[in-house]
Amino acid sequence: MPRGKRAGPVLGRRAPVPIVLHSAPLVLPITTEPIRDGGVAIRGDRVLQVGQRADLLAYFPIAEERRWPGMIVAGLVDACSGPGVPAPGVTARAEIVTAPADQPGLPGLSYIEVACASEEEWERVGRDAVITAMRELDRPGGVGVAPRTADPQVLEDVALLARTFGLRLLADLGLDSPAALDEAGALGPHCHVARARPLDPGERKLLRLRGTRVTVCPAPGEALDDVPALLDEGDRIAFGTGPSPAGPGLLEQARTVRERARAIGARTRGLDRRLVEALTLGGAGALGMDGGVGRIGSLGPGGRADFAVFDARGRYPYSALLTCPPCLATVTGGRTTSRRP
């Protein structure tokens, strides 16, 4: 090679993906303590590290820094939703689909609806339709099954189908009681239930013993008096917007729980943090996506680069988030998918 001539790029070698730093006055990783003047270093769709902004700038060859006001928090997870525009700050959701052609709006899991009213209908067309949909649905996060039937035989067969194929279940307590779901073999860590009504102590205990998460999907104006009890007794909860996009958003639901807990004199120590954890890590756990590489609901090395930026400030970060501040941006898989002008 002649002197003074720089060698060209090696054929077949890809240029490294640049490291981008998202920083803000406050970062809420969820599984660790809040970080003042923090940042999230990402490469592609994965988190490299979370920590102090100065440390990340010194350690990593940052190609670009995106400085945000307010707070960076792990993306909210809607654990039960229908089609439509997601609530602000939501980066993943459990979406109920009725046909393979339905396109998911966000990462997460798609749950195939089973609405057979009788065992005869299930045997005739239902089972084959679900199996066909499982094969045809192209979902990066995977698929599950959402039984929407009160027929015990259909419930039992759907539960068996889920266990056979390793699918997750999303059951509706407006149609089936916890006892009926348990008798059908549906409850367990692979299942989460949409709470459509207040749960009594016995129902809460049964769900807790089975390791089944409870997704709060309130109707507009509902008091949510039993949710503080769910948290105090050790039930793991998440939040969902439900099938109607007109209902309250996730942050609004959590704020309602906090206000109601104070009104009825329930124990509120640590409540704000537990509610934010339910909005994020709780939803991820309901979808079975809270652990391993590519996990969601928290910010840490190896996790998916899903987070939201809120215009929230204050000495107590969890409380500040529950004031429902404006969402400035939503980052999904490392890409900014929405931004407030």
N, C-alpha and C positions, 0 to 999 in steps of 0.2 A: 504493500500500500504506500503511495507517495506520501512524503512527509508533509505535515501541515494540513492534510485532508482528514476531516472527521468522518469516522465510520457511520454509515446509515443505520437505521433500525434493523434489528435482526428479524428476518422473515418468520412469521408464525408466532411471534411473541406479542401478546396483547399488552397494551398500555395499562398500568395499574389504575384501578378505580380510585379517583381522588377522595380524600378524607374531608368531610364537611363538618364544621363545628356549629351547632345551634346553641346559643348561650342566652341567658336571661338573668335578671337579678335574683330569681328564685327557681329552683328545679325540685320537683317532687317525684323521686324515683318509685315511691310507694313501698318497696320492700326494704328500703333504708331511710335514714333520716333526711329531712329536707336539706338542700344545699344552697347556701347563700352565694351569690355571684357564681353560679354554676354553669355547666354546659353538658351537652351530649355530643360526643364525637361519633359520627356514623360513616360507614363505607358501604355504598350501595344501599341495600335494604336492611342492613344489620347494624346494631349498636356495637361500637368498639369499646367505649368506656364512658362512664358518667363520673363527674367529679368537679373540682374547682376549675373555673375557667382558666386561670393562670397556669395550673398544672397541666391541663390538656394542651394548651398552646405550646408549652415548653416540651412536652413529651412527644406529641405527634406532629408529623409534617402536614399541617393544616393547609389545604388548598383554598378554602373559602370559609369565612365565618359569617353566619347569619345571626345578627344580634337582635333579640326580641325584647320588647318591654314586658313587664308583668311576670308571668309564671309559665314555665314549661311543666306539664304533668303528663304522665303516662296516659295513652289514649283511653277514652271511656269505651266500655263494651256494652252494647245493647243486647241483653240476653234473651230477648223475645220481641221480634218485630215483624211487621208485614212490609210490603213494598212501599216505596216512597222515599222522600228525602230524609236522611238520617238527622238526628238531633245534633246541635252544635257540639263539637269536640269528640264525636263518636268515630272511632277508627276501625271497629269490627263489630259484627252483630250476628245473632242467630236469626236467620231469615226463613220464614215458612213459605214454601213454594208449592204451587198446585200443579205445575206442568214443567217438564224439562226445559222448555223454551224460555222460562223465566230467567232473566239475567240478574245476578246478584249485584247490588250496588256497592258493596264493600267486602273486604276479606272477612273470613269467619267460617261459619258452617251454614249450609242450606238444609233445612229439615223438610222432608217430603211429607205432605199432609195425607193422613189416612182418615177419610170421612165416611167410611162404610157404616151404614146404620144397622146392618145385620150380618150374622155369620154367613148366610147364603150369598149376600152380595160380595163379601170378602172372598169367599171361595170361588165365586164365579168370575170376578174381574179384579178385585182389589189386590190380592197378593201378587198376581202377575204384573199388574200396573206398577206396584212399588218396586219390584225387582227390575223391571224394565227401566224405570226412572233412575234407579241406582246406577245402572250401567250407562245410561245416556247423559246424566248430569255431569257436566265438566266443571267441577268446583275445586279450586286450589286448596281450600281448607278442608274439604271433605263433605260428606253428607250424613244426615241423621234421619230420624223418623219422628213425626209429630202426630200421635194418635188423637183424633178428634171424634171419638165414638164412645158411647156409654155401654156398648155391647160387651159383656165380660169375655166371651169367647174370642172376639176380635182383638180385644186388649191382650189377652193371653198369647195369642198367636203373634201379634206385633212384638210383644216383649221377647218371645222366643226368637223371632226373626232378628231382632236387634242383637241379642246375645250371640246368635250363630254367625252373623257377619261383623260383629264388633262395632255396631253403630251406637251412636248416642241417641237418647230419647228426650223429647220435650213434651211433657204432658200438661194438660189444662185442668186445673182444679175446679174450674167452673163446670166441667162436664163429669169428672170422675173424682171421687174423694180419695184422700191418701190411703184409706183402708182398702178401697177397691183396686187401686193401683198396686198396692202391696200384695193383695191376694192374686193378682194376675202376674206377679213376678216382675213388674216394671220398675219398681224403686231400686235404687242403688247408686253408687258413685257415678255411674255412666248416665244418670238421668237427672234432669232438673225440671222443676214444676213451675208453671206460671200461676202465681197466687192471684185469684180473681175475687177473693173474699177473705174476710178475717179468719184466721186459723185458731182453733181452740188449743189448750195446752196439750191434750192428747195427740192431736194431729201434728203439732210442732215436734213433740217428742218422737213420734214415729219417723218423721222425715229426718230428724237428727240422728236417730239410731241407724237408719239405712244409709246415711252419708249422702242424702239427696239435697241438692241446693234448692233454695226457694227464690224464684225471681219475682220481684214485686212489680206488678203491672196494674196500677190503680186506675180506677175510673176518675174522671174529673171531679174534684171536690171531695174525694174520699178521705177520711180522717187518718187512716193508717195506724190506728191505735195499737195493733198487735206487732208492728215491726220492731219497736224497741225491745219487746219481750223476746222476739226471735233472736235479736243480737245478744241480749243479756243471757239467754239460756244456751247459747253456743251454736245455734243454727247458722249455717253459712248462707248468706243472701247475695243476690245480685239485683239489678234493676233492668226493666224493659219497658219499651214504649207501647207494646201491645200491637194489635192489628190496625188500630186507628192512628194515623199520623196527627190527628187533631188533639190528642191527649197531651198531658204535661211531659216536658223533656226530662232527661235523667237527672240533671242538677236540680230542677224544680221539685222533682219527687223527693230527693234526699233532703232538700231544704224543708219541705213539708213535714217529713218525719222528724227532723230536729225541732221544728217549731211546735209540733204536736206533743213531742216528748216533754218539752218544757211546760206546756200547758197542763198536762195531766200529772205532772210531778214525777215522771219516770227518771231513772238514773241517767245522767247525761255526761258523766266524766268519760272523756275519750270518745264520745259519740261522733264528733265531727270527723275524726280520723277513721273510725270504723265505717262511716258512711262513704267516705271517699275511697276507701279500700274496696267496699262493695261495688262501687261504680266502675272500678278498674279491674283489680285482681279477682274480685268476686265473679264478675261477668266472664273473665277469662277462664276461671275454674269451671263455671257452668258449661262452657264449650269444650272443656278438656284441653285448653291451650295455655295453661298457666305455668308449664314447665318445659325444660329442654330447649334445644336450639330453636330459634324462631318463636319463642314464647311471646305472649302479649299480656297486657295488663300491668306491666311493670317495666322499668328501664334498667338495663344492666347488660354487661358484655354477652354477646351472642343472641340477645333478644331481637325481635323484629323492631325496626325503627318506626314505631307508631307512637305519636304523641300529639298533644294539642297545646296551643298557646292561649292563655286567658289573660285579660287585662286585669289581673288581680294583684293586690298589694296589701301588706299588713303584717303585723307581728306574728299572727297566728295563721299560717298558710292554709290549713285545712278549713278553718272557719271562713277565711277570705274566699276560698273557692265556692263555698256553699252560699255565698251571697249572689250567685249566678251572674258573674261578670261577663262582659262580651267575649266571645271566642274570636281571637285575632287570626288564627290559622290552625289548620289540621294537617299533620304530616303522616302519611300512610306509606309504609314500605320505603321510607326515605324521601318520598316525593310530596311536595306541598300541594295538597289537593283542594284547598280552599283558603281564601284569605280575605279578611274584611278590609275594604278600601279605607 
